[in-house]
Amino acid sequence: MAHKKIGIMTTGGDCSGLNTVIQRIVDACRRNKWDIIGIQDGTDGLYSNPTKTVDLTNDAFQFASSHLAGSILSNGHAWATNFESSARAGKLNTFNKRLQKSIKELQLDAMVLIGGNGSLSLAYLYPEIYSGLQLVCIPKTIDMDVPLTDKTIGFDTAVQQLVSYCDQLLLTARSHHRWFIVQTMGRDCGNLALSAGVAVAADAILIPEIKFDIENLVKHIKQSKRDYGIIMVSEGISIRGHSGKPAEMISRALNTANIPNRTAFPEHIQRAGDTTASDRILAAGFADTAIKAIENNETNVMTVLQNGEYKTISLSDFFNAGKQQKDPNIIGAMTSNAYVEPDNVLLQIASDSGIYIGEKRK
């Protein structure tokens, strides 16, 4: 097998499972006697002069740390020069050229990019950055909003984090005859709230993809056989005529109806937690698929899990399969997004279980 030099980096928001997939990639490279370096701080590290890298062929990455959340390579600084700040300053082309120059200087044969739908969309839109090498992408995000893959790294662990959080809330909710409105992450995709809500038997699950009536929600809670429980709310929902955080908007409506309640914001614990077994298996499958793609000289591809099968698809297929929207932070860029579809089996399960999910699919 030909000798290769591989680069690997994590971009976008962090989550559990990043270190697991890094470890599996590193192990495979060692078996193949390939050199592998980690790009620190994602594209921030590529933009830096000199480029921020770490040699992963030594013992810099301890196997015992592979189940921990976050990324050993880090995902970047909020204040650093990046796609967003460069676009705002009108210097995106200059930024992209610097990334391209750094990659060429590293003399890489392939790059494994672990990112969410924003990072993967940018990789598709600006292929010149990765010209001259094989680009293999691995999808990760707790939002589960990447088209054409049944799972993304980090999602299952985030669901488990929410379930554990809500299990504890239910204890005090029962003691005080109180409802808890739990606001999840997920941006404008409701997959995280939907899965966690079904898992904890929430009395209501509100997601951006389904319109709901606040009066019907209040009526549903009043008619509950219990006087406590969980109302799962995705951060992307909106209520006409109301402003503020979604959980707080729902809380005000319940207060008006004299329903005792509290809001709860798990925030970044959803990105934390020891990586679940299912996410570790997914990481192993994606890592194996990525290494085979490099061996087969594939490029501009993304690993996916479809109907139990691990394989690669083109970045073009990924981008064109989703619902494309303007990137909210990068002027001129687009992102390809996946959402909760009307035929999602969890919607039917929730409805059959008596969970209020709204009235009209958007």
MARPA-973505 format. One record per residue (C-alpha): residue in one letter; chain; x, y, z. Coordinates in Angstrom, 1 decimal. Last residue first. Example, Ala and Ser with C-alpha at 12.3 -4.5 7.8 and 13.67 -1.06 7.14 Angstrom:
('s','A',(13.7,-1.1,7.1))
('a','A',(12.3,-4.5,7.8))
//
This chain:
('k','A',(-45.1,23.0,7.9))
('r','A',(-47.0,20.1,9.5))
('k','A',(-50.1,21.3,11.3))
('e','A',(-51.6,20.7,14.7))
('g','A',(-49.0,20.5,17.4))
('i','A',(-46.9,17.8,19.0))
('y','A',(-49.0,17.0,22.1))
('i','A',(-47.9,13.6,23.4))
('g','A',(-50.8,11.1,23.7))
('s','A',(-48.6,8.1,23.0))
('d','A',(-50.1,7.6,19.5))
('s','A',(-49.0,11.2,18.7))
('a','A',(-45.5,10.6,19.9))
('i','A',(-45.2,7.3,18.0))
('q','A',(-46.5,9.0,14.9))
('l','A',(-44.0,11.8,15.2))
('l','A',(-41.3,9.3,15.9))
('v','A',(-41.9,7.6,12.6))
('n','A',(-40.8,10.6,10.6))
('d','A',(-43.3,10.8,7.7))
('p','A',(-43.7,14.6,8.0))
('e','A',(-39.9,15.1,7.8))
('v','A',(-37.9,16.4,10.6))
('y','A',(-35.3,18.6,9.0))
('a','A',(-32.2,18.4,6.7))
('n','A',(-30.2,21.4,5.7))
('s','A',(-27.8,22.5,3.0))
('t','A',(-26.1,25.7,3.8))
('m','A',(-25.5,28.7,1.5))
('a','A',(-22.7,31.3,1.4))
('g','A',(-22.9,34.9,0.1))
('i','A',(-22.5,36.5,3.5))
('i','A',(-21.4,34.0,6.1))
('n','A',(-23.3,34.1,9.4))
('p','A',(-26.9,33.3,8.6))
('d','A',(-25.9,30.9,5.8))
('k','A',(-28.5,31.4,3.1))
('q','A',(-30.8,28.4,2.8))
('q','A',(-30.7,25.1,0.9))
('k','A',(-33.1,22.4,1.7))
('g','A',(-31.0,19.2,1.4))
('a','A',(-30.3,16.8,-1.5))
('n','A',(-28.2,19.3,-3.5))
('f','A',(-25.5,19.6,-0.9))
('f','A',(-25.2,16.0,0.0))
('d','A',(-25.2,14.9,-3.7))
('s','A',(-22.5,17.4,-4.5))
('l','A',(-20.5,16.3,-1.5))
('s','A',(-20.4,12.9,-3.2))
('i','A',(-21.7,9.9,-1.2))
('t','A',(-19.7,7.4,0.8))
('k','A',(-20.8,4.2,2.5))
('y','A',(-21.9,2.6,5.7))
('e','A',(-25.0,0.5,5.4))
('g','A',(-27.7,0.1,8.0))
('n','A',(-30.4,1.8,6.0))
('q','A',(-28.1,4.7,5.1))
('l','A',(-25.1,5.6,7.2))
('v','A',(-23.0,8.3,5.5))
('t','A',(-19.4,9.2,4.8))
('m','A',(-18.9,12.3,2.7))
('v','A',(-17.1,12.7,-0.6))
('n','A',(-14.9,15.3,-2.3))
('t','A',(-12.3,12.7,-3.1))
('e','A',(-12.0,8.9,-3.6))
('n','A',(-8.6,7.4,-4.2))
('n','A',(-9.8,3.9,-3.2))
('e','A',(-7.4,3.8,-0.2))
('i','A',(-8.7,7.2,0.9))
('a','A',(-12.3,6.0,0.6))
('k','A',(-11.4,2.9,2.6))
('i','A',(-10.0,5.1,5.4))
('a','A',(-13.2,7.2,5.4))
('t','A',(-15.5,4.1,5.6))
('d','A',(-13.5,2.7,8.5))
('a','A',(-13.7,6.0,10.3))
('f','A',(-17.4,6.3,9.6))
('g','A',(-18.1,2.8,11.0))
('a','A',(-16.0,3.3,14.1))
('a','A',(-17.6,6.7,14.8))
('l','A',(-21.0,5.1,14.4))
('i','A',(-20.0,2.4,16.8))
('r','A',(-18.8,5.0,19.3))
('d','A',(-22.0,6.9,18.9))
('s','A',(-24.1,3.8,19.6))
('a','A',(-22.0,3.0,22.7))
('t','A',(-22.5,6.5,24.1))
('t','A',(-19.7,9.1,24.2))
('d','A',(-19.1,10.3,27.7))
('g','A',(-21.1,13.5,28.3))
('a','A',(-20.9,16.9,26.7))
('r','A',(-22.6,18.7,23.8))
('q','A',(-26.0,18.5,25.4))
('i','A',(-24.3,19.7,28.6))
('h','A',(-24.0,22.9,26.6))
('e','A',(-27.4,24.3,27.2))
('p','A',(-29.5,22.3,29.7))
('f','A',(-31.9,25.2,29.9))
('a','A',(-34.8,24.6,32.3))
('t','A',(-38.0,26.7,32.7))
('r','A',(-40.3,26.3,35.7))
('n','A',(-44.0,25.7,36.0))
('p','A',(-47.1,26.0,38.0))
('i','A',(-50.2,26.2,35.7))
('n','A',(-52.3,29.2,36.5))
('a','A',(-53.3,29.8,32.9))
('t','A',(-51.4,33.0,32.7))
('n','A',(-48.4,31.2,34.2))
('l','A',(-48.7,28.5,31.4))
('a','A',(-48.5,31.2,28.7))
('r','A',(-45.6,32.9,30.4))
('s','A',(-43.8,29.5,30.6))
('i','A',(-44.3,28.9,26.9))
('m','A',(-42.6,32.2,26.1))
('e','A',(-39.8,31.5,28.5))
('a','A',(-39.1,28.2,26.9))
('p','A',(-39.0,29.8,23.5))
('k','A',(-36.5,32.5,24.5))
('g','A',(-37.9,36.0,24.0))
('s','A',(-40.7,37.4,21.9))
('h','A',(-44.4,36.8,21.5))
('g','A',(-46.9,38.0,18.9))
('r','A',(-46.6,34.9,16.8))
('i','A',(-44.9,32.1,18.7))
('s','A',(-41.6,30.7,17.4))
('i','A',(-39.7,27.4,17.6))
('g','A',(-36.0,27.1,16.9))
('e','A',(-34.8,26.4,20.5))
('s','A',(-36.7,23.1,20.5))
('v','A',(-39.2,22.8,23.4))
('m','A',(-39.8,19.6,25.5))
('i','A',(-42.6,20.0,28.0))
('i','A',(-41.8,17.7,30.9))
('g','A',(-44.1,16.6,33.7))
('y','A',(-46.2,17.5,36.7))
('d','A',(-49.9,17.6,37.6))
('r','A',(-50.7,14.2,36.1))
('k','A',(-53.7,12.9,34.3))
('s','A',(-53.2,15.7,31.8))
('q','A',(-56.2,17.8,30.8))
('k','A',(-54.7,21.0,32.0))
('i','A',(-51.5,20.2,29.9))
('h','A',(-53.6,19.6,26.8))
('k','A',(-55.6,22.8,27.2))
('v','A',(-52.4,24.8,27.6))
('l','A',(-51.0,23.3,24.4))
('n','A',(-54.3,24.0,22.6))
('e','A',(-54.2,27.6,23.7))
('i','A',(-50.6,27.9,22.4))
('d','A',(-51.5,26.5,19.0))
('f','A',(-48.8,24.6,17.2))
('k','A',(-47.1,24.6,13.9))
('i','A',(-44.8,21.7,13.2))
('e','A',(-41.3,21.9,11.7))
('p','A',(-39.9,24.2,14.4))
('i','A',(-40.4,21.6,17.2))
('l','A',(-42.7,21.5,20.2))
('i','A',(-42.9,18.3,22.2))
('a','A',(-45.6,17.9,24.8))
('d','A',(-46.3,15.6,27.6))
('a','A',(-42.8,14.3,27.6))
('a','A',(-42.4,10.5,27.6))
('v','A',(-38.6,10.8,28.4))
('a','A',(-37.5,9.0,25.2))
('v','A',(-40.2,10.6,23.1))
('g','A',(-39.0,14.1,24.1))
('a','A',(-35.4,13.2,23.7))
('s','A',(-36.0,12.1,20.1))
('l','A',(-38.3,15.0,19.2))
('a','A',(-36.1,17.7,20.9))
('l','A',(-33.0,16.5,19.0))
('n','A',(-34.7,16.1,15.7))
('g','A',(-36.4,19.5,15.7))
('c','A',(-34.2,21.4,13.2))
('d','A',(-34.2,25.2,13.3))
('r','A',(-31.3,25.4,15.8))
('g','A',(-31.0,22.0,17.5))
('m','A',(-30.5,22.9,21.1))
('t','A',(-33.1,22.0,23.7))
('q','A',(-35.4,24.1,25.9))
('v','A',(-36.9,22.2,28.8))
('i','A',(-40.3,23.5,30.1))
('f','A',(-40.7,21.9,33.5))
('w','A',(-44.2,21.4,35.0))
('r','A',(-44.8,21.4,38.7))
('h','A',(-46.5,19.4,41.3))
('h','A',(-43.6,20.2,43.7))
('s','A',(-42.4,16.6,44.5))
('r','A',(-43.3,15.4,41.0))
('a','A',(-41.3,18.1,39.3))
('t','A',(-38.4,17.5,41.7))
('l','A',(-38.1,14.0,40.5))
('l','A',(-39.0,14.8,36.9))
('l','A',(-36.0,17.2,36.7))
('q','A',(-33.6,14.3,37.4))
('d','A',(-35.0,12.2,34.5))
('c','A',(-34.9,15.3,32.4))
('y','A',(-31.2,15.7,32.7))
('s','A',(-30.5,12.0,32.0))
('v','A',(-32.8,12.2,28.9))
('l','A',(-31.1,15.3,27.7))
('q','A',(-27.6,13.8,28.0))
('q','A',(-28.8,10.6,26.3))
('v','A',(-30.2,12.7,23.3))
('a','A',(-26.8,14.5,23.1))
('t','A',(-25.0,11.1,23.1))
('d','A',(-27.2,9.9,20.3))
('f','A',(-26.5,13.0,18.2))
('g','A',(-22.8,13.2,18.6))
('i','A',(-21.8,11.7,15.3))
('t','A',(-24.5,12.0,12.7))
('k','A',(-27.2,9.4,11.9))
('d','A',(-29.5,8.4,9.0))
('t','A',(-27.3,10.2,6.5))
('l','A',(-28.7,11.8,3.3))
('p','A',(-29.0,15.4,4.5))
('v','A',(-27.2,16.8,7.7))
('d','A',(-29.6,18.2,10.3))
('m','A',(-29.0,15.8,13.1))
('d','A',(-28.7,18.8,15.5))
('i','A',(-26.1,17.1,17.8))
('t','A',(-23.7,17.4,14.9))
('k','A',(-21.1,15.3,13.1))
('p','A',(-20.8,14.3,9.5))
('i','A',(-17.4,12.9,8.2))
('c','A',(-15.8,14.4,5.2))
('v','A',(-13.2,13.0,2.9))
('l','A',(-11.1,15.4,0.8))
('q','A',(-8.4,13.8,-1.4))
('l','A',(-5.6,16.3,-2.2))
('g','A',(-4.7,18.8,-4.9))
('s','A',(-7.5,21.2,-4.4))
('y','A',(-8.8,21.4,-0.8))
('i','A',(-9.3,25.2,-0.7))
('e','A',(-10.4,25.2,-4.3))
('p','A',(-13.5,23.2,-3.3))
('y','A',(-15.2,26.3,-2.0))
('l','A',(-18.9,25.6,-2.1))
('y','A',(-18.6,21.9,-1.2))
('a','A',(-16.3,22.4,1.7))
('l','A',(-18.5,25.3,2.9))
('s','A',(-21.5,23.0,2.8))
('l','A',(-19.6,20.5,4.9))
('s','A',(-18.7,23.1,7.5))
('g','A',(-22.3,24.3,7.8))
('n','A',(-23.8,20.8,7.8))
('g','A',(-21.6,19.7,10.6))
('g','A',(-17.9,18.8,10.6))
('i','A',(-15.2,16.2,10.6))
('l','A',(-12.8,16.9,7.7))
('v','A',(-10.4,14.1,6.8))
('m','A',(-7.7,15.5,4.5))
('a','A',(-5.7,13.5,2.0))
('d','A',(-2.3,13.4,0.4))
('l','A',(-1.0,16.2,2.5))
('q','A',(2.1,18.3,1.6))
('l','A',(1.7,20.6,4.7))
('e','A',(2.6,23.6,2.5))
('k','A',(-0.2,22.7,0.1))
('i','A',(-2.7,22.8,3.0))
('s','A',(-1.4,26.1,4.2))
('k','A',(-1.7,27.7,0.8))
('q','A',(-5.3,26.6,0.4))
('l','A',(-6.2,28.0,3.8))
('r','A',(-4.6,31.3,2.9))
('k','A',(-6.4,31.4,-0.4))
('n','A',(-9.7,30.9,1.4))
('f','A',(-9.0,33.8,3.8))
('t','A',(-8.1,36.1,0.9))
('n','A',(-11.4,35.1,-0.9))
('l','A',(-13.4,35.7,2.2))
('k','A',(-12.0,39.2,2.7))
('g','A',(-15.1,41.3,2.6))
('a','A',(-14.8,42.1,6.3))
('r','A',(-18.0,40.3,7.2))
('a','A',(-17.0,37.3,5.0))
('s','A',(-13.6,37.2,6.8))
('s','A',(-15.2,37.3,10.2))
('e','A',(-17.6,34.4,9.3))
('f','A',(-15.1,32.2,7.5))
('n','A',(-12.5,32.5,10.2))
('t','A',(-10.1,35.0,11.8))
('a','A',(-10.1,34.2,15.5))
('w','A',(-12.3,35.8,18.1))
('a','A',(-14.6,32.8,18.7))
('h','A',(-11.6,30.5,18.9))
('g','A',(-11.4,27.1,17.1))
('n','A',(-12.6,23.5,17.1))
('s','A',(-10.2,21.8,19.4))
('l','A',(-7.8,19.0,18.3))
('i','A',(-8.6,16.9,21.4))
('s','A',(-12.2,17.5,20.5))
('g','A',(-15.1,17.7,22.9))
('a','A',(-16.5,14.7,24.8))
('l','A',(-14.5,11.9,26.2))
('h','A',(-14.6,8.4,24.8))
('s','A',(-11.2,8.6,23.1))
('s','A',(-9.4,9.7,26.3))
('a','A',(-8.2,6.2,27.2))
('f','A',(-6.6,5.8,23.8))
('q','A',(-4.1,8.6,24.6))
('f','A',(-3.5,11.1,21.9))
('a','A',(0.0,12.5,21.9))
('d','A',(1.5,9.0,21.8))
('n','A',(3.2,9.4,18.5))
('t','A',(1.7,9.2,15.0))
('l','A',(-0.7,12.0,15.8))
('d','A',(1.8,14.8,15.2))
('v','A',(0.2,18.1,16.1))
('t','A',(-0.6,21.1,13.8))
('k','A',(-1.0,24.8,14.1))
('t','A',(-0.1,26.4,10.7))
('p','A',(2.7,28.9,11.1))
('n','A',(1.2,31.3,10.4))
('s','A',(-2.4,30.7,11.4))
('y','A',(-5.1,30.2,8.8))
('l','A',(-4.9,26.4,9.0))
('g','A',(-5.2,26.6,12.8))
('d','A',(-8.3,28.8,12.6))
('t','A',(-9.7,26.4,10.0))
('g','A',(-9.9,23.7,12.7))
('d','A',(-8.5,24.7,16.0))
('q','A',(-5.5,22.3,15.7))
('i','A',(-5.0,20.4,12.5))
('g','A',(-4.0,16.9,13.4))
('i','A',(-1.2,15.0,11.6))
('i','A',(-1.1,11.5,10.2))
('d','A',(1.7,9.6,8.6))
('w','A',(0.7,6.3,7.0))
('k','A',(2.0,3.0,8.2))
('n','A',(-1.3,1.3,7.2))
('r','A',(-1.8,0.1,10.8))
('r','A',(-0.8,3.5,12.1))
('c','A',(-3.3,5.2,9.8))
('a','A',(-6.0,2.9,11.0))
('d','A',(-5.3,3.7,14.6))
('v','A',(-5.3,7.5,13.9))
('i','A',(-8.6,7.3,12.1))
('r','A',(-10.1,5.3,15.0))
('q','A',(-8.8,7.8,17.5))
('i','A',(-10.1,10.8,15.6))
('v','A',(-13.5,9.0,15.4))
('t','A',(-13.6,8.5,19.1))
('n','A',(-12.3,12.0,19.9))
('l','A',(-15.2,13.5,17.9))
('g','A',(-17.8,11.3,19.6))
('s','A',(-19.3,13.8,21.9))
('c','A',(-20.0,17.2,20.5))
('d','A',(-18.2,20.4,19.4))
('g','A',(-19.5,23.2,17.2))
('g','A',(-17.9,23.9,13.9))
('t','A',(-14.7,22.2,12.7))
('t','A',(-12.7,19.1,13.5))
('m','A',(-9.5,18.4,11.7))
('i','A',(-7.5,15.5,10.2))
('g','A',(-4.5,15.5,7.9))
('i','A',(-3.2,12.4,6.2))
('k','A',(0.2,11.7,4.7))
('k','A',(0.3,8.6,2.5))
('h','A',(2.6,5.7,1.7))
('a','A',(1.3,3.4,-1.0))
('m','A',(0.0,0.0,0.0))
//
